[in-house]
Amino acid sequence: MIATDTPMDAPRARFAALLDTHRGIVFKVANTYCRHAEDRQDLAQEIAAQLWRAFHGYDPARPFSTWMYRIALNVAISHVRTAGGRARDVPLDDRHDEHQDGLSVDDGTARHESDQRIRALHAVIDRQPPLDRALLLLWLEERTQREIADVLGITESNVSTKLNRLKQRIREQLADIDPS
């Protein structure tokens, strides 16, 4: 007997292609909310599973990345809440091993100061509530305020207000850590 395509094959192939194209979103969200590699892997798998479960409701007239961010961030925020907000420290190199910018610093002191500032920034970001981390992630991704509003389900003016307050709070918290 020759195997035939099932009615499920077309949506599954379409989903797989879209997920492959936008897989960076899953990893960015997982990296934002989890510190250990195993936790990031678990969260990425849970995001992918939830995306598949919700795929039947995806409206192709809307950007897939917006829909994907909304689900991924909701899964991540739920994950943080059910995990009790546990955030474990991870060395900088382990946390960002996939990002190498190719820059070299000749002076070890300058590199050490830079690493300290990056650690301080990550510590401040990690202390932000889950919704604010989502807002910050989307802003750093250079999403428009309209896109951020669509993903988070809030108004554009609320995005602007929350973003301004978040940036000010981060500046203040960084100033408390490093008065230079």
N, C-alpha and C positions, 0 to 999 in steps of 0.2 A: 504494500500500500504506500502510495506517495504522500508525503506530508504536505498539507496545504497551509497557507497563511491563515491565522485566526483573525477575527475582527479586532483583537487587542494588539496585533503586531504594529499597525500604523501609528496609533497613539504612543505606544511604547518606544518606537524608533524616533518619533518626533520629540518626545520627552528626553530621550537619551542624547539626541543631537543638541537640544537647547541647553541641557544640563552641562554637557561637555563644553559648549561655547561660553557659558557663564559660570563655570566652576570656580573661578577666582572669587566670586561673591561668597560662596560657601566657606572657603578657607579664610577670607578676611573676617567674616563674622565669627567663625570658630576661634580664630586667633585673638579677636577682641574680647571674647568672653571666657576663654579657657587658657590656663597657663601651662599645663602639662600636656605633653604630646598625646598621651593616651586619652585625656579628656577632650582635647581638640578633635581627635579622630572619632571618638564617640559622638560628639556634638555634630560633626560634619555628616556622619552617617544618619543621625536622627533628622537633621535638616533635609537630607536627600530623600529619606523615607516620607517625611511630611510633605515635601514638594510633590512626590509621586501621588500620595493620597489625595492631594488637593488639585492635581493637574486637570481633572475633568471639569473643574470650575474656572480654569484659566480662560480669559477672554483674549483671543489673538489680536483684537483691535487695540489692545493696550500693550505697552512695552513689557516684554518678559522680564527684563532685569528689575523693573519696579515691583512687579508681582513677586518675583523671587526674593528680593530684599525684604519685602513685607513679611513673608512667611519665615524666612531665615532668621530675621530679627525677633519675631514673635517666639519662635522655637528657642532661640538663645536666651531670651529674657525669661521664659518659663523654666529653662534649664537652670539658670542662675537662682531663681526663686526656690525651686525644689531642692537644689543642692545647698540651700542655706547661705548662698552668697559666698561660699568658700573660695577664696582666691589665694593660691599658693605662689610664693615667690619663685621665679625661674631666672636663672642667669640670662643676661641680655643676649648672649650669643645663641643660647638654646631657643629663646623666644623668637628671634628673628633670623633664623638661619637661612631662610629662603630669600632674604633681601641682601644682596651685596651690591654696593654702588660703585665699587672699583676705586674708590678714593683711598689714598694713602696719606698718613700723617707722619712726618719725619720726627716730630717731637713727641716723645712718649707722654710728657706732661699734658700737652694739648689734647692728645687722644683720651687720656684719663679724665680730664675735665669734661670733655665732650661726652664720654660714656656716663659720667656722673649726672650730667644734665639730662641725658636721655633717660636714665633710670629714674630720675626725679620726675620727669614728665610722665613716664609710664605709671609711676606710683600715684601721681595726682589723677590721671585718667582712670586708673583702676578703682579709685575711691568714689568715682561719680556713679550716680544711680544708673541702672541698666538703660533706661530710655535716653538719658543724656549721652551715654556711650554710643548708642545707636545714632543719635543726632550728630555727634562728633565724627563717627565713622563715615556717614554719608557726606558731611561737609568736607572732610578730608579727601573723599573720593571726587570732589568737585561737582557734586550733584547740584542742580538748581534748587532754589527754595520750593518751587512747585513740585519737583520730583521728591524732595524730602517730605513735603506735606503729604503727597500721595502715599509714600511708603509708610509713614508714621500715622497717617489718618488724622492729621491735625491741619489747621489752616496755615496758609503761607505767612500771615502776620504772626501767628503763634510760633512758627519756625524761626522767624527773624528775632522775636523777643527772646525765646529760649536760647538761641544761638548766641546772642549778645551777652546774655547773663552767664551762660556757660563759659564763654571766652574770658569774661571778666573774673569769674570765680577761679578759673585755671591760672590766670595771671597772678591773682592774689595768693593762691596757694603755692605757686612757684616762687613768688617773692618771699614767702615765709620760709621756704627751704633754702633759697639761695639769694641773699640780698644784693648780689652784685649786679 
